[in-house]
Amino acid sequence: MAKNSNYVAAENRYEKMHYRRTGNSGLLLPELSLGLWHNFGDNDNFKNGRNILKCAFDNGITHFDLANNYGPSPGAAEENFGKILKKDFKNYRDELIISSKAGYGMWPGPYGDNGSKKYLISSLDQSLQRMNLEYVDIFYHHRPDPETPLEETMGALDLMVKQGKALYVGLSNYQPSEAEKAFEILKDLGTRCLIHQPKYNIFDRWIEDGLLNLLKISGVGSICFSPLAQGILTDKYLSGLPKNSRAIKESPFLTSNKVLETLPKIIALNKIAKDRNQTLAQMAISWILKDNRITSVLIGASKTEQILDSVKAIENTQFSEEELNKINEITHNNKPL
Ligand SMILES: NC(=O)c1ccc[n+]([C@@H]2O[C@H](COP(=O)([O-])OP(=O)(O)OC[C@H]3O[C@@H](n4cnc5c(N)ncnc54)[C@H](OP(=O)(O)O)[C@@H]3O)[C@@H](O)[C@H]2O)c1
C-alpha cells in the first residue's frame, strides 16, 4: 500500500481550465470532468489511479464522477477513491465536486436496484461510508425506473438534499419526456434538478433530438459521458488493438469487434483532426464543447498521458462549416456506439 503523500496541487491549475455554469445554478463545472467507471477497481493499479486523479486536479479538473456500482467489484471505485481522497486530497475537499449515483443493480434482493426510495437512500449512505465523506456534491438517479412512481424517486432525491447528504441532484439516461416530468416534480418539492448526465459523442447524437433544448429551456446543466466512445474516438486503435486497452480487456461494453467495424471511420476522422492540429481525442471532445448548451464533458482515462492529451481540447472548440460537414458525412448512418 502506498504511503501517505505530501501532494501539493499545481498552483496554476485554475489557469489551465475553463469553467461553465451548470444550467441556471450557482455551480461552475470544468469543461472536462473525470469519471471513475474504469481503472479504479480491485484489480487496477492503485498508484496509477492516484496519479490520474492528481494529474486531473493539477490541470483544473475539479469534478470527479462515481457511482455505487463502479469497480469491479461494485463499490471498489468509491472505496479506492475514498483512500486517495484521504491520502492526497484532504486539504482540497472544498475545491472538489464529487458525484455518485444509484439506479443499477447493486446488492441482492428487491431493495438493491432501480428507483425506490428505500434503495436510493440506503445506497447513498453506503457510498458516503465507502468514500468516507459527509456529503456528495451531486447525487444522480442513474437510469429511469418505469416501475417506480417518479414522485417517489424524486422524493428520495429531495430528501437527500434536505438531509444535507447531497448538495445537488441530477438525472442520468432519462429521455426528454421523463426528464421534463421529473424536473417539475423536483421544482415543486423545492429542490431543482441541477444537471442531466447523458451519453453523447460524434457517433451517438440522441440528445440532439429534444433533450439538449429541454435542458436549455429548463435551466438544467448537461454533462456528457463516453465522449470518446470509450476510446474508439482516439488514435489508439489505428494500428491494432493495444495491450491493456478496454477493447482487449473485452469489456461487455466495448468489444474488439465493435472497434474493428468502426476503423474506416476512425481513420477518416483522424485525418480531419490532424488538419485541425488536434489529436482525434482532442477533436472528439472539442466537437462536444462547441455547443454552449453543454456544461462539461465527462472523460475516462487509464493513464495520466491521456488526461494531458485530452485537456488540450479546450484550446480549440471552433469548427468550420466544412469540417462539420465532413464529420457528418463520415458518421452518417452510424449505429450509436
Ligand atoms: N451515467 C451513466 O450511465 C454512465 C455510463 C458510462 C460512463 N459514465 C461516466 O462517464 C465517464 C467516462 O466514460 P468513458 O470511460 O466511457 O469515457 P471515454 O472518455 O469515452 O473513454 C475513456 C477511455 O478512452 C481512452 N482514452 C481516454 N483518453 C484518451 C486519449 N487522450 N487518447 C487515447 N485514448 C484515450 C481510455 O481507454 P483505455 O482504457 O483503453 O486506455 C479511457 O479509459 C465514466 O467514468 C463515468 O463516470 C456514466
The ligand as an SDF file (V2000), in Angstrom:
LIG
                    3D

 48 52  0  0  0  0  0  0  0  0999 V2000
  -24.3450    7.7190  -16.3530 N   0  0  0  0  0  0  0  0  0  0  0  0
  -24.0290    6.6270  -16.9960 C   0  0  0  0  0  0  0  0  0  0  0  0
  -24.8510    5.7390  -17.2690 O   0  0  0  0  0  0  0  0  0  0  0  0
  -22.5910    6.4620  -17.4280 C   0  0  0  0  0  0  0  0  0  0  0  0
  -22.2320    5.4350  -18.3330 C   0  0  0  0  0  0  0  0  0  0  0  0
  -20.8990    5.3590  -18.7330 C   0  0  0  0  0  0  0  0  0  0  0  0
  -19.9720    6.2730  -18.2320 C   0  0  0  0  0  0  0  0  0  0  0  0
  -20.3480    7.2200  -17.3340 N   0  0  0  0  0  0  0  0  0  0  0  0
  -19.3790    8.1810  -16.7570 C   0  0  0  0  0  0  0  0  0  0  0  0
  -18.5870    8.7330  -17.7870 O   0  0  0  0  0  0  0  0  0  0  0  0
  -17.2070    8.5090  -17.5080 C   0  0  0  0  0  0  0  0  0  0  0  0
  -16.4410    8.4000  -18.7990 C   0  0  0  0  0  0  0  0  0  0  0  0
  -16.9210    7.2970  -19.5730 O   0  0  0  0  0  0  0  0  0  0  0  0
  -15.9350    6.5290  -20.5290 P   0  0  0  0  0  0  0  0  0  0  0  0
  -14.7980    5.9820  -19.7180 O   0  0  0  0  0  0  0  0  0  0  0  0
  -16.7380    5.6260  -21.3640 O   0  0  0  0  0  0  0  0  0  0  0  0
  -15.3660    7.7890  -21.3890 O   0  0  0  0  0  0  0  0  0  0  0  0
  -14.4780    7.9390  -22.6780 P   0  0  0  0  0  0  0  0  0  0  0  0
  -13.7170    9.2010  -22.4060 O   0  0  0  0  0  0  0  0  0  0  0  0
  -15.3300    7.8520  -23.8940 O   0  0  0  0  0  0  0  0  0  0  0  0
  -13.4810    6.6880  -22.7070 O   0  0  0  0  0  0  0  0  0  0  0  0
  -12.3920    6.6230  -21.8280 C   0  0  0  0  0  0  0  0  0  0  0  0
  -11.3480    5.6770  -22.3980 C   0  0  0  0  0  0  0  0  0  0  0  0
  -10.8200    6.1880  -23.6160 O   0  0  0  0  0  0  0  0  0  0  0  0
   -9.4220    6.0040  -23.6800 C   0  0  0  0  0  0  0  0  0  0  0  0
   -8.8060    7.3450  -23.6790 N   0  0  0  0  0  0  0  0  0  0  0  0
   -9.1100    8.4130  -22.9230 C   0  0  0  0  0  0  0  0  0  0  0  0
   -8.4040    9.4920  -23.2620 N   0  0  0  0  0  0  0  0  0  0  0  0
   -7.5960    9.1060  -24.2920 C   0  0  0  0  0  0  0  0  0  0  0  0
   -6.6490    9.7810  -25.0740 C   0  0  0  0  0  0  0  0  0  0  0  0
   -6.4030   11.0780  -24.8910 N   0  0  0  0  0  0  0  0  0  0  0  0
   -6.0030    9.0720  -26.0390 N   0  0  0  0  0  0  0  0  0  0  0  0
   -6.2590    7.7600  -26.2390 C   0  0  0  0  0  0  0  0  0  0  0  0
   -7.1730    7.0650  -25.5130 N   0  0  0  0  0  0  0  0  0  0  0  0
   -7.8470    7.7310  -24.5480 C   0  0  0  0  0  0  0  0  0  0  0  0
   -9.0590    5.1830  -22.4650 C   0  0  0  0  0  0  0  0  0  0  0  0
   -9.1810    3.8190  -22.8650 O   0  0  0  0  0  0  0  0  0  0  0  0
   -8.2040    2.6500  -22.3890 P   0  0  0  0  0  0  0  0  0  0  0  0
   -8.7300    2.2740  -21.0290 O   0  0  0  0  0  0  0  0  0  0  0  0
   -8.4310    1.5980  -23.4330 O   0  0  0  0  0  0  0  0  0  0  0  0
   -6.8090    3.2060  -22.3470 O   0  0  0  0  0  0  0  0  0  0  0  0
  -10.1310    5.5270  -21.4760 C   0  0  0  0  0  0  0  0  0  0  0  0
  -10.3280    4.5550  -20.4960 O   0  0  0  0  0  0  0  0  0  0  0  0
  -17.2180    7.2460  -16.6440 C   0  0  0  0  0  0  0  0  0  0  0  0
  -16.0330    7.0940  -15.8830 O   0  0  0  0  0  0  0  0  0  0  0  0
  -18.4140    7.5250  -15.7840 C   0  0  0  0  0  0  0  0  0  0  0  0
  -18.0830    8.4340  -14.7560 O   0  0  0  0  0  0  0  0  0  0  0  0
  -21.6430    7.3410  -16.9440 C   0  0  0  0  0  0  0  0  0  0  0  0
  1  2  1  0
  2  3  2  0
  2  4  1  0
  4  5  1  0
  4 48  2  0
  5  6  2  0
  6  7  1  0
  7  8  2  0
  8  9  1  0
  8 48  1  0
  9 10  1  0
  9 46  1  0
 10 11  1  0
 11 12  1  0
 11 44  1  0
 12 13  1  0
 13 14  1  0
 14 15  2  0
 14 16  1  0
 14 17  1  0
 17 18  1  0
 18 19  2  0
 18 20  1  0
 18 21  1  0
 21 22  1  0
 22 23  1  0
 23 24  1  0
 23 42  1  0
 24 25  1  0
 25 26  1  0
 25 36  1  0
 26 27  1  0
 26 35  1  0
 27 28  2  0
 28 29  1  0
 29 30  1  0
 29 35  2  0
 30 31  1  0
 30 32  2  0
 32 33  1  0
 33 34  2  0
 34 35  1  0
 36 37  1  0
 36 42  1  0
 37 38  1  0
 38 39  2  0
 38 40  1  0
 38 41  1  0
 42 43  1  0
 44 45  1  0
 44 46  1  0
 46 47  1  0
M  CHG  2   8   1  16  -1
M  END
$$$$
